[in-house]
Amino acid sequence: MRKMEACLYIAPSDRAVLERLAADGKTPQKLAARARIVLLSGRGFGTTAIMREARVSKPSVWRWQDAYQQGGITRLCKDKGKGPKAGKPRLADEVRLKACPREGGDRHHDGPGEARERHALERTHAG
């Protein structure tokens, strides 16, 4: 269980930016939620109240409180992946690279329509 020693201090200039992010309808939802978490923390709300108000989990509240303390607003705006696979290439990318090696220069890769046509031609010639 995590305990915060005191409420989060938010500089007046940061507070103005955070309020604008939380209120602006064009701000991405995840960024607006992060701004609300920090604003509510600065007003002295507890973790449970912040969870309800921002509609996030307890670990999310802790994560973004810590992020604000470590890097301010710039840290809130960065997407940091979670878990051991963050930053690693997707499996589909690895499979595609292994399945289609480039030998002797660029190869032409058919789109879905061309692949269907080629498959239909192969069926008519095979049978």
C-alpha positions as CSV (number, residue, x, y, z in Angstrom):
1,M,0.0,0.0,0.0
2,R,1.3,3.4,-0.9
3,K,1.1,6.5,1.3
4,M,1.5,10.1,0.3
5,E,3.0,12.2,2.9
6,A,1.2,15.4,1.9
7,C,-0.9,16.7,-0.9
8,L,0.7,17.5,-4.2
9,Y,2.0,21.1,-4.7
10,I,1.1,22.5,-8.1
11,A,2.7,25.7,-9.3
12,P,0.1,28.4,-10.4
13,S,1.4,28.3,-14.0
14,D,1.1,24.5,-14.0
15,R,-2.4,24.7,-12.5
16,A,-3.6,27.0,-15.3
17,V,-2.2,24.6,-18.0
18,L,-3.7,21.5,-16.2
19,E,-7.1,23.2,-15.9
20,R,-7.0,24.1,-19.6
21,L,-6.1,20.5,-20.5
22,A,-8.9,19.1,-18.3
23,A,-11.6,21.5,-19.6
24,D,-10.7,21.5,-23.3
25,G,-12.9,19.2,-25.3
26,K,-10.2,18.5,-27.9
27,T,-7.7,17.2,-25.4
28,P,-7.2,13.4,-25.7
29,Q,-9.1,11.6,-22.9
30,K,-6.1,10.0,-21.3
31,L,-4.3,13.4,-21.0
32,A,-7.4,15.1,-19.6
33,A,-7.7,12.3,-17.0
34,R,-4.0,12.8,-16.0
35,A,-4.6,16.5,-15.6
36,R,-7.7,15.9,-13.5
37,I,-5.7,13.4,-11.3
38,V,-3.0,16.0,-10.6
39,L,-5.5,18.8,-10.1
40,L,-7.5,16.8,-7.6
41,S,-4.3,15.7,-5.8
42,G,-3.3,19.3,-5.5
43,R,-6.6,20.2,-3.9
44,G,-6.1,17.6,-1.2
45,F,-8.5,14.9,-2.4
46,G,-7.7,11.3,-1.3
47,T,-6.9,8.5,-3.7
48,T,-10.4,7.0,-3.6
49,A,-12.1,10.3,-4.3
50,I,-9.7,10.9,-7.2
51,M,-10.4,7.4,-8.6
52,R,-14.1,8.1,-8.6
53,E,-13.9,11.6,-10.0
54,A,-11.3,10.8,-12.7
55,R,-12.7,7.3,-13.4
56,V,-9.4,5.6,-13.2
57,S,-7.8,2.8,-11.1
58,K,-5.8,3.3,-7.9
59,P,-2.5,2.4,-9.5
60,S,-3.2,4.9,-12.3
61,V,-3.7,7.6,-9.7
62,W,-0.4,6.7,-8.1
63,R,1.4,6.4,-11.4
64,W,0.4,9.9,-12.6
65,Q,1.0,11.6,-9.2
66,D,4.5,10.2,-9.3
67,A,5.0,11.2,-12.9
68,Y,4.0,14.8,-12.2
69,Q,6.3,14.9,-9.2
70,Q,9.2,13.6,-11.3
71,G,8.8,15.6,-14.5
72,G,5.9,18.0,-14.3
73,I,3.5,18.6,-17.1
74,T,5.9,17.4,-19.8
75,R,6.1,14.0,-18.1
76,L,2.3,13.8,-18.1
77,C,2.2,14.4,-21.8
78,K,4.5,11.5,-22.6
79,D,3.1,8.0,-23.2
80,K,5.2,5.6,-21.2
81,G,4.3,2.0,-22.0
82,K,3.5,-0.5,-19.2
83,G,4.9,-4.0,-18.8
84,P,7.8,-5.9,-20.1
85,K,6.9,-5.5,-23.8
86,A,6.9,-1.7,-23.9
87,G,9.1,-0.5,-26.7
88,K,9.7,-4.0,-28.3
89,P,8.5,-4.5,-31.9
90,R,5.2,-6.2,-32.3
91,L,5.2,-9.9,-33.2
92,A,3.4,-9.3,-36.5
93,D,6.3,-7.0,-37.5
94,E,8.9,-9.7,-36.7
95,V,7.0,-12.4,-38.6
96,R,6.5,-10.1,-41.6
97,L,10.3,-9.4,-41.7
98,K,11.2,-13.0,-41.5
99,A,8.6,-14.2,-44.0
100,C,9.5,-11.6,-46.7
101,P,13.3,-11.3,-46.8
102,R,14.5,-8.8,-49.4
103,E,16.9,-10.6,-51.7
104,G,18.5,-8.8,-54.6
105,G,16.7,-5.4,-54.1
106,D,13.1,-4.4,-53.6
107,R,10.4,-6.9,-54.1
108,H,6.9,-5.9,-55.0
109,H,4.3,-6.7,-52.3
110,D,0.8,-7.2,-53.6
111,G,-2.2,-5.6,-52.0
112,P,-5.2,-7.6,-50.9
113,G,-7.0,-7.3,-54.2
114,E,-4.0,-8.4,-56.3
115,A,-3.4,-11.3,-54.0
116,R,-7.0,-12.5,-54.5
117,E,-6.6,-12.3,-58.3
118,R,-3.4,-14.2,-58.3
119,H,-4.9,-16.9,-56.0
120,A,-7.9,-17.2,-58.4
121,L,-5.6,-17.6,-61.4
122,E,-3.5,-20.2,-59.6
123,R,-6.7,-22.2,-58.9
124,T,-7.9,-22.1,-62.5
125,H,-4.5,-23.2,-63.8
126,A,-4.1,-25.9,-61.2
127,G,-7.3,-27.7,-61.9
